[in-house]
């Protein structure tokens, strides 16, 4: 993975940064924690402008998230409700809980979108409920842009400052991603257990 990402960034430059960040939001196994620090490192060596690298990474992230948002918005919550009514027990989700989640996202949408961009594993996933809840497009794209710009800037800046040791950024952030994913899995299992116990 590291060699593949390195080859694209070094050979394709800014379009490569854009493409990788776009794909990172479609296929989460491609980590931004590796892409943007590497772009910062290349910028520190004079291979590209740091600010243009941040711009390319931010645009790739926003457009990648926009794909999931637009797909979910097109599917709509009405279709999802029918799916939950039929198969919700397998996902430990009821229509009432779906309505409650949508209401919370509408109420706290901007903050959820902004801070969601800073959390591994959540960055891409939050675009789907945002689309299902039909969060207004200007709200979604504005706060996605703000959160993505901050995240990309931090990663690229770290790579720029660390230079040859840019790979340490991924190593420092990787444990956080495991904690977040583990927390989501445990919360799901606890939810399933409570529902079955109450039933």
Secondary structure, DSSP 8 states (H G I E B T S, - for coil): -HHHHHHHHHHHTHHHHHHHHHHHTTSTTS-HHHHHHHHHHHHHTTSS-HHHHHHHHHHHHHHHHHHHHHHHHHHHHHHHHHHHHHHHHHHT--HHHHHHHHHHHHHHHHHHHHHHTTSTTHHHHHHHHHHHTT--HHHHHHHHHHHHHHHHHHHHHHHHHHGGGTHHHHHHHHHHHHHHHHHHHHHHHHHHHHHHHH-
